[in-house]
Amino acid sequence: AITQRIAEEDAKRKSWRNKLDLSRTLLEGGEVSSLNELACLQAYLTWVASGQIKCEEDGGHHRPCAHADASRKISALLWQFAARGDAERFIARRIFPSLPSFADQFTVAVPMTRIRDIAHRNDIPQDLKNDIKHNLQNKLHRCADPGDMVTCHNLIEKCRKANCYPESFMREFEIFYKELKEFFNAGGLDEQAQQLAASDSSIRGAVDKFVHLKQSGGNPSGQMHALSELRALVAPRAEGEQAYLLMDLELEKYSFVLLSQLANELENGQGSGDWWQRLLSILAVALRQSELAGIAPEECAAVAREAAAAAKDTGNASKAPFVFLRLAAAADRALRICFALTQQLEGAYTNVPALGAALKIDGHAVSVFVEAEMRTSILFQVSKFVQLVTQQAKRAANLPLWTAISAGAVCGRVMRLSALSEAWTKTLPAEGVIVLCVEAGGDEELPALVRGVVVGRDLPVLSHLALRARQLGAVFGCTSERKLFECLASGAKDGAAVRLTVDAGGDVRMEGVADSELTALKGSDAAAKAKSSGKTKAQVGELSVKETKVMPVIDLADSPQTAGSKAASSGKLESIAKAAGFMAPKGFAVPFGVMTKAVSGKDVEDAVAALQKALVEKSEKLESLALAARAAVEKCKVPKEVVDDLIKGLPAGTDRVAVRSSANSEDLEGVSGAGLHDSVLGVDCKDPAALEKAVLQVWSSMFTLRAVQSRHAAGMPLFKGIAMGVLVQPMVSLEGNVFAFIGFSKHVVENDAGAVYLEVCIGLGETLASANEPGTPYRLIVQKAAPHAVKIVSLASFSYGLQDAAGGPAMKRVDYSQERLSTDQAFLEKFAREVADVAVKVEQQYGAPMDMEGVVLERGGIREIHLVQARPIVEG
């Protein structure tokens, strides 16, 4: 719609003023409201300013102040757009140079009077006077457009070459030429810098230093640091003052050139201490450019601090490989900044070719425009430096480029998707599929015919998605190296028969196979199923509905049929906590019997029936009907005595609780059900309404889309025979340093019962369990046998940690340069051993390898390990 609208209006609006007014109208009227539409507006104004779209006189008489006024209004609207996000800011900044100046001298009623005086001088020939008067002065004051800049340039060049006109005339003409360049934003960097310094003494020293280095051909590094010093003075004023904005944009453009030169200088000496110092210094200054432009400023600053902190140790052999683990984590975080913007821009410019065609712009020129916008950003340069850091740091630390979520080899047909969740909307071939996708949210349920998965982002090995993949026996690998992923995926066509191999050590390979191998695989699967125990459906947990009152979970340690395995396991944890050296919250359970009575009625029955029908028919309405079932449950009522008993039973001083699911369809032998249902954190337990709402939310989470799909895939019923207990636990006071962990008392990826595998993050554990937050956790392998050697597989790179806060958990940006787990190897290893020791003791108490979740608190020099849940490890 926007391409057609711009093309149709452009044909009617001949003059530059009217084309600018079209842009203002589109912004003010909300017709440019999306990123795609903003990108189209950028292309349009760029083509107008460059002369690729011709401007003509329209018979009107409007002085340049009209153009300046339109520019001022457009700029104000663009800044509003820029506040929405990084991609919007990026594109808005690209539009500003295509707008005329709205400085005071151009907004007066009769601007640019100097050209009138020049055209009426009596000391120049009549033909020159006529040329200036008719082709420049009158045209400017009647209907200005970018072509007037060309006219003026040609006239002054003609006068310079003639070298026969009075000095006073030439002086005035040169002054006017500068004024016109200012109006059309056509002045170069040096000229703009010197003009601004002439009116602002606070930046004069920085301008003189930078311009001297630039004009004298100073080394790129020296120029880059001088440029950064100058930008630090200019950029903060860019949003409020157009002259500073335009200079900032010119400095940013020149920084791209300097960074290209610096990248070339890094070709030699890779891996040496000096080389690392140079690379990290350049990376810091490159990140600073993005920060000054307002593109992901906090993230850029955080990465720069961590890189600078680690840089001090790159030449110290005793700090390897830990320092390179730090750099690999910082690089992973930096790459996400780059890829996030790139991905948004790739989508933003998709309509520009259609706009170019509608406006009859040369196809090659359109392609060049789109390519230039993608490849001339500072973050494009940052990505090159970061990839160099990643490659060299991983090589120095001997790290794999892939993460093995579930090792093995499997055959299937290739299916390329944007997101893993899309697999549920596709018809999958009976031979099974190997899904290649760039995104996975971490809460997806895998269809049974998904044999293998490769994801172009890193995921926690112990996330809910990872657990379900291993449970299903799906081979699964992932990487934060987007180019590595693209290289693997580029050779695989949709539908092709391939074998995917994921090694536990972190190598992922894919090779073509004959279709006959898929047929053989299909047959072997059928034979294996026939030879199995005969179970075709997962067994739902025992269900007793006789208890209808709130119960302490410690009384349910051996009674999973009353309120679910999770509640029972929490009771057991409470009973063994002291002996095993950890702490456990004193929890209470709302039994199955309460839910089965409360969740009833026609609304619930009708919603469940509609959902059951959609599930059988594989309807596209499945998600909306699951939401409708949730809504029906949440209209039910929790008995008042249940809420009252919860409040009364909680330990004195409890302010907030975690309200968790404990269904009879999760934490079972062969089915973990991890991450299928809701947990509500930070609930005010003194507010009965808030507590009731949380209980209803947990009950309704029986019908999350992922839970519905999981039960269906496992052969369980949708609702009949399914019950949801509710586990209510006091939330630990999280004052101090908080680290969440998921621990497996067996290294499941390598099938090593002699090692504990841990994943840790800053803040609360949802970051690990859900995998919604992109990044890598601390990955640690601890040997059970003395001396309990610790292998650090990776350091954390999550940008945010979920922190406890008044009103509920909140995301907080992590600064790893200040996190001791990332700066002190001995501290991290001691931390790992203490958590692993608890994991081993829990395993001994349960008599089986265990999957556990908890938090570690560091406060007042004391470390507390709190376990919130534990369940047997489920493997395929």
Residue, then its C-alpha position, 0 to 999 in steps of 0.5 A: a500500500i505504501t509503495q503505491r501511495i508514494a508512487e501515485e502522490d509523487a506523480k502529482r507532486k512535481s516540486w521538491r516542496n510538495k515531495l517534502d510535504l508528502s513525506r510530512t503528510l504520510l508521517e503525520g497521518g500514520e500512513v508511515s507507521s511500520l519499519n517497512e514503511l519508514a524504509c520506503l520513505q527513506a528510499y524515496l527521500t534519498w532518491v529525491a535528494s540525489g536527483q534520481i527522482k526529478c523535481e520540477e517547478d509547479g507554478g507556485h511561488h514558495r521561498p526556501c523557508a517553506h522547505a525548511d519548515a517542512s524539514r523541521k516538522i519531518s525531523a520532529l516526527l522522525w525523532q518520535f519514530a526513532a524512540r521506538g527501537d534500534a532499527e527505527r533509529f537507524i533508518a531515521r538517522r539515514i533520512f536526516p541528511s536528505l532533508p534541507s536545513f531549518a537553521d534560523q537563517f533559512t526559516v525567516a520570511v525572505p531567506m538567502t538574500r545574499i544571492r539577490d545582492i550578488a545578482h544585482r551587482n554592477d561590477i560583473p558582466q550582464d550575461l553573468k548577472n542574468d545567468i545568476k538572476h534567472n537560473l539561480q536567484n529567481k529559481l531558489h526563491r520561487c521553487a528550490d530543489p536539489g538541482d539548484m545546488v548543481t546549478c550554483h556549483n557549475l556557476i561558481e566553477k565557471c567563475r573560478k576558471a575565468n579568474c577575471y571577476p572582482e575579488s569582492f564579488m568572488r568572496e560574496f559568491e563563495i560565502f553564498y555557495k557555503e550557505l547553499k551547501e548548508f541549506f542542502n546539507a551538501g558540505g563535507l565533514d571538514e567544512q561542517a566541523q570547522q563551521l561548527a567549531a567557529s560558533d562553538s568554542s567548546i568543541r574547537g580543540a577536538v575539531d582542530k585535533f581531528v581535522h589536523l590528523k585527517q588532513s595530514g594523513g595520520n594513522p587510522s588508529g589515531q584518527m579514530h580515537a580523535l574522532s571518538e573524542l569529538r563525537a562524544l562532544v557532538a552526539p549528545r546534542a544531535e537530537g536537539e540541534q540539526a547542525y550537530l546531528l548532521m556533523d555526527l552523521e558525517l563523523e559516523k560515516y567517516s568512522f566506517v572508512l577508518l574501521s575498514q582500514l583498521a580491519n586490514e591492519l589486523e590481517n597479520g600477527q593473529g593470536s599474539g598478545d600485541w595483536w589481541q590488544r590492538l583488536l580489542s582496542i579497535l573493537a571498543v572504539a567501534l562499539r563506542q560509535s554505535e553507542l554514540a549513535g544511540i543504537a543498542p547503547e547500553e549493550c554496546a557499553a556493557v560488551a566494551r567494558e567486559a572486553a576491556a577488562a579481559a584484554k588486560d590478561t590476554g598476554n598472561a599465559s597463566k590466565a589462559p584459557f579462562v580469559f579466552l572464555r571471557l572473550a568468547a562470551a563477550a563476543d557472543r553477546a556483541l554478535r547478538i547486537c549485530f544480528a538483531l539489527t541486521q535481521q530487522l533491517e533485512g525485513a525492513y527493506t523488503n518493499v523498497p524494490a517494489l517502490g523503486a519499480a513503481l517510481k521507475i528507478d533503475g533496478h541496479a540503483v535500487s539494489v545498490f541502495v539496499e545493499a549499501e544500507m545493510r553493509t555500511s552501518i557501524l555494526f557491520q564493521v563491529s560484526k567483523f571484529v567480533q567474529l575475529v574475536t570469536q574465532q581466535a578466542k574459541r581456538a585459544a580456549n579449544l572450544p567447539l563451535w557447536t553445542a550438542i543438545s542431544a548427541g547421535a546420528v539420524c536420517g530424515r528429510v530437510m525442513r527449513l523453518s524460521a522458527l522451530s514452533e512452525a513445525w506444528t503447522k506443517t505436514l511432516p513426511a512419514e520418514g521424519v524431518i531434520v529441522l533447520c531453523v534460526e530461532a527456538g523459543g525454548d518452550e516448544e514441544l517437538p512433534a514425534l516426526v522431528r528426528g533432528v534439529v539444528v538451530g542458529r542460536d545457542l540454547p541452554v543444554l538443560s532447558h525445557l526444550a533440550l530435555r524434551a528433545r532428549q526424551l524423544g531421542a531427537v538429535f539436536g545441535c545449535t550454534s551462536e555462529r550464524k555463518l556456521f549455521e548458514c554454511l551448514a544450511s546452505g547445502a541442504k534443500d527442502g525435502a532432501a534426504v540427509r543424515l544429521t550427526v551431532d557429536a557430544g564433543g561439539d561437532v555437527r555434520m550433515e550429508g546427503v543419503a539415498d531415499s532408501e535409507l529413509t525407508a529403512l529407517k522408517g521400517s526399523d523404527a516400526a520394528a523397534k516399537a513392536k519389540s518394545s514393552g507394548k506401551t503406545k501411550a504414556q501413563v498418566g500419574e495416579l490420581s486421588v481427589k479425596e483430599t480437598k484441603v491445603m496440605p504441607v508438602i512435607d506430608l506428601a513426600d510419598s503421595p504423588q497421587t494427592a497433589g502431583s509428583k512435583a509437590a511430593s518431590s518438594g516435600k522430600l527435598e524439605s525432609i532431606a535438606k539439612a542432611a544434604g547441605f542445602m535449604a528448601p522452602k516450606g511449601f504447601a500444596v493445593p490437592f487435585g481434589v480442589m481443582t476437580k471440584a472447582v474447574s467445572g461447569k458448562d463453559v469449561e466443558d464447551a471450551v475443552a470439547a472445542l479444543q479436543k475437536a481442533l486437536v483431532e482435526k489439526s485445526e489452525k484454530l488450535e492456539s486460539l481455542a487453547l487460549a479460550a480453554r484457559a480463559a474458561v478455567e480462569k473464570c472459575k473460583v478457588p474456594k475461599e477456605v483454600v486461599d485462607d489456609l494458604i495464607k495462614g499456613l505460610p511461615a511468619g514474615t513471608d511476603r511473596v510466594a511462588v505458585r507452581s504447577s504440579a500436574n499428574s501429567e508431568d515429572l513422570e517416568g518417561v515424561s518430564g513435562a518440563g516447562l509445559h505449565d506456568s509458574v507465577l513468581g512474586v505473588d503477594c501472599k497477603d492479597p487473597a485476590a492475587l493468590e487466587k488469580a495465581v492459582l487459577q493461572v496455574w490451573s489454566s496452564m493445563f491448556t497452554l498450547r505446548a502442554v496440549q501438544s505434549r499430552h497429545a504427542a504422548g498419547m495422554p488425554l486432553f482433560k479427562g483424568i488430568a489434574m493440576g495440583v498447585l505448589v505454593q512456596p515462600m520466595v527466598s529473600l534475594e538480597g545479595n548476589v543471586f545465581a540460578f542453576i539447573g543441575f544434572s547429577k549425570h552428564v546426559v549429553e556424554n552419558d557420563a554417570g561419573a560427572v555432574y553437569l551444571e548450567v548457571c545464570i545471573g538472577l532467577g532460573e527462568t532464563l535457563a529453563s525457558a531459553n527465551e533469553p538468547g545467550t549462553p549460560y555458565r556451563l560446568i562439568v564437575q567430576k564426582a571423584a576426588p579431587h572433583a575436577v571442574k571443566i568450564v565449558s562456557l561463561a555466561s553471555f545472557s544480556y539480562g538476568l531476571q532479578d527479584a523486585a517489588g511487584g514481581p521479577a524484572m529483567k536487569r542488564v548484566d555487566y559481566s566485568q563486575e560479576r565474580l563468576s566471570t572474573d575469578q576462575a577459582f571462585l567459579e570452580k569452588f562454586a561449581r564444586e559446592v553445587a555439584d556436591v549437593a547434586v550428588k547427595v540428592e542423587q544418593q537420597y533418591g537412588a537415581p540420577m536427578d534433574m534439579e533446579g535452585v538458586v545460590l545466594e551470596r550475601g555477607g560472605i556466606r553462600e546458601i544453596h536453595l533447591v526448589q525442585a528435583r525430579p528423576i532425569v528423563e532420557g529417550 
